[in-house]
């Protein structure tokens, strides 16, 4: 695997930082890859733009920041507006169709999936949008195995929360698979 740089961006409270931590842990702990993860928050913890960065590599990672990601996820319009220009040409830009209207075009493969809407239908709410996004991301990139994400989830959650997150992960995978 070559070095892969990811940015997860959204609105405070959507869980993009938690998703980044879970994804990086899946790579580092369960896939035996090198991974670093950093995050930054907007002016307000809830509602402000939140950004998390991940680098995954088989080789040593010397610099933990991502300037031009191979893959970007945007779960909020403001995050998209702020960051869509930084994606590496030819990269992957994954968005939720409920929250992001991508009128501007990035020089990337842009995929908009109805993650929030599908979660609302299947789980009668959408509290696990971030985990649904991880399922879609895993299916589209194959950077880590589904089992690795599931292991990372089970190290953080139990009972009903774990079950809900496992369902959300699978919903995301199915949405991306059908794309």
C-alpha atoms as a printed R data frame, in Angstrom:
    type eleno elety resid chain resno       x      y      z
1   ATOM     1    CA   UNK     A     1   0.000  0.000  0.000
2   ATOM     2    CA   UNK     A     2   1.324  3.419 -0.791
3   ATOM     3    CA   UNK     A     3   0.755  6.251  1.618
4   ATOM     4    CA   UNK     A     4  -2.906  7.233  1.683
5   ATOM     5    CA   UNK     A     5  -4.051 10.597  3.051
6   ATOM     6    CA   UNK     A     6  -7.625 11.162  4.185
7   ATOM     7    CA   UNK     A     7  -9.614 14.132  5.468
8   ATOM     8    CA   UNK     A     8 -12.962 13.741  7.212
9   ATOM     9    CA   UNK     A     9 -14.846 17.038  7.448
10  ATOM    10    CA   UNK     A    10 -18.220 17.869  8.893
11  ATOM    11    CA   UNK     A    11 -20.063 19.836 11.486
12  ATOM    12    CA   UNK     A    12 -19.235 19.600 15.175
13  ATOM    13    CA   UNK     A    13 -21.339 16.861 16.749
14  ATOM    14    CA   UNK     A    14 -21.503 14.640 13.646
15  ATOM    15    CA   UNK     A    15 -18.764 12.364 14.937
16  ATOM    16    CA   UNK     A    16 -16.161 12.885 12.214
17  ATOM    17    CA   UNK     A    17 -13.352 12.852 14.782
18  ATOM    18    CA   UNK     A    18 -14.648  9.624 16.335
19  ATOM    19    CA   UNK     A    19 -14.905  8.084 12.864
20  ATOM    20    CA   UNK     A    20 -11.323  9.109 12.073
21  ATOM    21    CA   UNK     A    21 -10.066  7.599 15.319
22  ATOM    22    CA   UNK     A    22 -11.910  4.336 14.614
23  ATOM    23    CA   UNK     A    23 -10.574  4.182 11.046
24  ATOM    24    CA   UNK     A    24  -6.985  4.929 12.081
25  ATOM    25    CA   UNK     A    25  -7.222  2.363 14.881
26  ATOM    26    CA   UNK     A    26  -8.542 -0.237 12.445
27  ATOM    27    CA   UNK     A    27  -5.492  0.369 10.238
28  ATOM    28    CA   UNK     A    28  -2.853  0.534 12.983
29  ATOM    29    CA   UNK     A    29  -4.082 -2.036 15.494
30  ATOM    30    CA   UNK     A    30  -5.923 -4.569 13.353
31  ATOM    31    CA   UNK     A    31  -4.148 -4.252  9.983
32  ATOM    32    CA   UNK     A    32  -0.621 -3.677 11.344
33  ATOM    33    CA   UNK     A    33  -0.159 -0.568  9.197
34  ATOM    34    CA   UNK     A    34   1.324  2.750 10.272
35  ATOM    35    CA   UNK     A    35  -1.344  5.367 10.903
36  ATOM    36    CA   UNK     A    36  -1.547  8.849 12.355
37  ATOM    37    CA   UNK     A    37  -4.695 10.807 13.108
38  ATOM    38    CA   UNK     A    38  -5.124 14.491 13.985
39  ATOM    39    CA   UNK     A    39  -8.129 16.758 14.325
40  ATOM    40    CA   UNK     A    40  -9.150 20.400 14.486
41  ATOM    41    CA   UNK     A    41 -12.361 22.081 15.511
42  ATOM    42    CA   UNK     A    42 -14.055 25.234 14.291
43  ATOM    43    CA   UNK     A    43 -14.961 28.150 16.514
44  ATOM    44    CA   UNK     A    44 -17.768 26.198 18.142
45  ATOM    45    CA   UNK     A    45 -17.451 22.579 19.218
46  ATOM    46    CA   UNK     A    46 -21.039 21.906 18.140
47  ATOM    47    CA   UNK     A    47 -22.018 23.316 14.793
48  ATOM    48    CA   UNK     A    48 -18.601 24.621 13.740
49  ATOM    49    CA   UNK     A    49 -16.586 22.917 11.013
50  ATOM    50    CA   UNK     A    50 -14.637 19.920 12.274
51  ATOM    51    CA   UNK     A    51 -11.770 18.318 10.375
52  ATOM    52    CA   UNK     A    52  -9.901 15.113 11.090
53  ATOM    53    CA   UNK     A    53  -6.900 13.879  9.155
54  ATOM    54    CA   UNK     A    54  -5.527 10.365  8.754
55  ATOM    55    CA   UNK     A    55  -2.426  9.053  7.050
56  ATOM    56    CA   UNK     A    56  -2.113  5.302  6.508
57  ATOM    57    CA   UNK     A    57   1.077  3.732  5.200
58  ATOM    58    CA   UNK     A    58   3.201  0.602  5.279
59  ATOM    59    CA   UNK     A    59   6.270  2.802  5.715
60  ATOM    60    CA   UNK     A    60   7.192  5.311  8.396
61  ATOM    61    CA   UNK     A    61   5.137  8.514  8.548
62  ATOM    62    CA   UNK     A    62   7.322 11.544  9.206
63  ATOM    63    CA   UNK     A    63   4.793 14.378  8.980
64  ATOM    64    CA   UNK     A    64   1.294 13.978 10.473
65  ATOM    65    CA   UNK     A    65  -0.549 16.682  8.496
66  ATOM    66    CA   UNK     A    66  -2.577 16.238  5.314
67  ATOM    67    CA   UNK     A    67  -2.382 19.033  2.763
68  ATOM    68    CA   UNK     A    68  -3.756 17.298 -0.318
69  ATOM    69    CA   UNK     A    69  -5.800 14.200  0.564
70  ATOM    70    CA   UNK     A    70  -6.308 11.205 -1.721
71  ATOM    71    CA   UNK     A    71  -9.712 10.746 -0.103
72  ATOM    72    CA   UNK     A    72 -12.021 13.279  1.508
73  ATOM    73    CA   UNK     A    73 -15.348 12.847  3.248
74  ATOM    74    CA   UNK     A    74 -17.700 15.811  3.688
75  ATOM    75    CA   UNK     A    75 -20.765 15.453  5.887
76  ATOM    76    CA   UNK     A    76 -21.764 19.144  6.020
77  ATOM    77    CA   UNK     A    77 -22.161 21.885  3.413
78  ATOM    78    CA   UNK     A    78 -19.872 24.322  5.200
79  ATOM    79    CA   UNK     A    79 -17.154 21.681  5.392
80  ATOM    80    CA   UNK     A    80 -17.523 20.990  1.674
81  ATOM    81    CA   UNK     A    81 -17.383 24.691  0.842
82  ATOM    82    CA   UNK     A    82 -14.237 25.122  2.954
83  ATOM    83    CA   UNK     A    83 -12.290 22.067  1.808
84  ATOM    84    CA   UNK     A    84 -13.366 20.641 -1.572
85  ATOM    85    CA   UNK     A    85 -10.541 22.487 -3.337
86  ATOM    86    CA   UNK     A    86  -7.768 20.664 -1.429
87  ATOM    87    CA   UNK     A    87  -8.456 17.148 -2.685
88  ATOM    88    CA   UNK     A    88  -5.751 15.630 -4.843
89  ATOM    89    CA   UNK     A    89  -6.751 15.578 -8.544
90  ATOM    90    CA   UNK     A    90  -8.187 12.166 -9.318
91  ATOM    91    CA   UNK     A    91  -8.954 11.499 -5.641
92  ATOM    92    CA   UNK     A    92 -12.215 10.394 -4.072
93  ATOM    93    CA   UNK     A    93 -14.687 12.826 -2.511
94  ATOM    94    CA   UNK     A    94 -17.481 11.101 -0.566
95  ATOM    95    CA   UNK     A    95 -20.485 13.145  0.577
96  ATOM    96    CA   UNK     A    96 -23.870 12.688  2.194
97  ATOM    97    CA   UNK     A    97 -26.599 13.809 -0.229
98  ATOM    98    CA   UNK     A    98 -28.843 15.083  2.575
99  ATOM    99    CA   UNK     A    99 -26.312 17.571  3.943
100 ATOM   100    CA   UNK     A   100 -24.094 18.445  0.951
101 ATOM   101    CA   UNK     A   101 -25.123 19.978 -2.354
102 ATOM   102    CA   UNK     A   102 -21.982 19.897 -4.453
103 ATOM   103    CA   UNK     A   103 -22.546 22.529 -7.100
104 ATOM   104    CA   UNK     A   104 -18.840 23.347 -7.247
105 ATOM   105    CA   UNK     A   105 -16.880 20.607 -8.931
106 ATOM   106    CA   UNK     A   106 -13.694 19.247 -7.459
107 ATOM   107    CA   UNK     A   107 -11.123 17.563 -9.689
108 ATOM   108    CA   UNK     A   108 -12.007 14.253 -8.080
109 ATOM   109    CA   UNK     A   109 -14.429 11.382 -8.300
110 ATOM   110    CA   UNK     A   110 -17.393 12.809 -6.394
111 ATOM   111    CA   UNK     A   111 -19.787 10.312 -4.844
112 ATOM   112    CA   UNK     A   112 -22.889 11.512 -3.061
113 ATOM   113    CA   UNK     A   113 -24.762  8.812 -1.134
114 ATOM   114    CA   UNK     A   114 -28.063  9.086  0.778
115 ATOM   115    CA   UNK     A   115 -26.485  7.869  4.029
116 ATOM   116    CA   UNK     A   116 -28.532 10.023  6.408
117 ATOM   117    CA   UNK     A   117 -31.793  9.232  4.594
118 ATOM   118    CA   UNK     A   118 -31.107  5.494  4.508
119 ATOM   119    CA   UNK     A   119 -30.166  5.438  8.194
120 ATOM   120    CA   UNK     A   120 -33.358  7.302  9.037
121 ATOM   121    CA   UNK     A   121 -35.420  4.733  7.119
122 ATOM   122    CA   UNK     A   122 -33.708  1.599  8.403
123 ATOM   123    CA   UNK     A   123 -32.884  2.604 11.983
124 ATOM   124    CA   UNK     A   124 -35.709  5.155 12.435
125 ATOM   125    CA   UNK     A   125 -33.050  7.747 13.287
126 ATOM   126    CA   UNK     A   126 -29.571  8.635 12.070
127 ATOM   127    CA   UNK     A   127 -27.328  8.867 15.126
128 ATOM   128    CA   UNK     A   128 -24.582  6.799 13.481
129 ATOM   129    CA   UNK     A   129 -24.020  8.772 10.279
130 ATOM   130    CA   UNK     A   130 -20.283  8.768 10.948
131 ATOM   131    CA   UNK     A   131 -20.193  4.961 11.150
132 ATOM   132    CA   UNK     A   132 -22.378  4.598  8.051
133 ATOM   133    CA   UNK     A   133 -19.842  6.802  6.287
134 ATOM   134    CA   UNK     A   134 -17.047  4.454  7.417
135 ATOM   135    CA   UNK     A   135 -18.910  1.544  5.847
136 ATOM   136    CA   UNK     A   136 -19.222  3.398  2.544
137 ATOM   137    CA   UNK     A   137 -15.590  4.503  2.700
138 ATOM   138    CA   UNK     A   138 -14.395  0.966  3.401
139 ATOM   139    CA   UNK     A   139 -16.400 -0.422  0.497
140 ATOM   140    CA   UNK     A   140 -15.152  2.260 -1.910
141 ATOM   141    CA   UNK     A   141 -11.465  2.236 -0.918
142 ATOM   142    CA   UNK     A   142 -10.729 -1.171  0.663
143 ATOM   143    CA   UNK     A   143  -8.024  0.577  2.729
144 ATOM   144    CA   UNK     A   144  -8.923 -1.573  5.728
145 ATOM   145    CA   UNK     A   145 -11.039 -4.678  6.127
146 ATOM   146    CA   UNK     A   146 -14.601 -4.538  7.428
147 ATOM   147    CA   UNK     A   147 -13.552 -6.872 10.242
148 ATOM   148    CA   UNK     A   148 -10.928 -4.365 11.382
149 ATOM   149    CA   UNK     A   149 -13.520 -1.600 11.665
150 ATOM   150    CA   UNK     A   150 -15.855 -3.978 13.495
151 ATOM   151    CA   UNK     A   151 -13.050 -4.844 15.933
152 ATOM   152    CA   UNK     A   152 -12.394 -1.165 16.533
153 ATOM   153    CA   UNK     A   153 -16.110 -0.541 17.089
154 ATOM   154    CA   UNK     A   154 -16.380 -3.389 19.582
155 ATOM   155    CA   UNK     A   155 -13.453 -1.964 21.555
156 ATOM   156    CA   UNK     A   156 -15.451  1.276 22.034
157 ATOM   157    CA   UNK     A   157 -19.096  0.263 22.189
158 ATOM   158    CA   UNK     A   158 -21.188 -2.533 23.611
159 ATOM   159    CA   UNK     A   159 -24.799 -3.658 23.758
160 ATOM   160    CA   UNK     A   160 -27.348 -1.670 21.767
161 ATOM   161    CA   UNK     A   161 -24.856  1.016 20.717
162 ATOM   162    CA   UNK     A   162 -22.552 -1.598 19.232
163 ATOM   163    CA   UNK     A   163 -25.465 -3.278 17.448
164 ATOM   164    CA   UNK     A   164 -26.669  0.062 16.033
165 ATOM   165    CA   UNK     A   165 -23.157  0.934 14.827
166 ATOM   166    CA   UNK     A   166 -22.712 -2.476 13.208
167 ATOM   167    CA   UNK     A   167 -26.002 -1.963 11.346
168 ATOM   168    CA   UNK     A   168 -24.957  1.559 10.303
169 ATOM   169    CA   UNK     A   169 -21.622  0.235  9.003
170 ATOM   170    CA   UNK     A   170 -23.429 -2.357  6.901
171 ATOM   171    CA   UNK     A   171 -25.905  0.224  5.551
172 ATOM   172    CA   UNK     A   172 -22.959  2.350  4.389
173 ATOM   173    CA   UNK     A   173 -21.277 -0.632  2.748
174 ATOM   174    CA   UNK     A   174 -24.478 -1.555  0.882
175 ATOM   175    CA   UNK     A   175 -25.000  2.005 -0.335
176 ATOM   176    CA   UNK     A   176 -21.460  2.194 -1.694
177 ATOM   177    CA   UNK     A   177 -21.637 -1.298 -3.181
178 ATOM   178    CA   UNK     A   178 -24.756 -0.385 -5.146
179 ATOM   179    CA   UNK     A   179 -23.061  2.757 -6.449
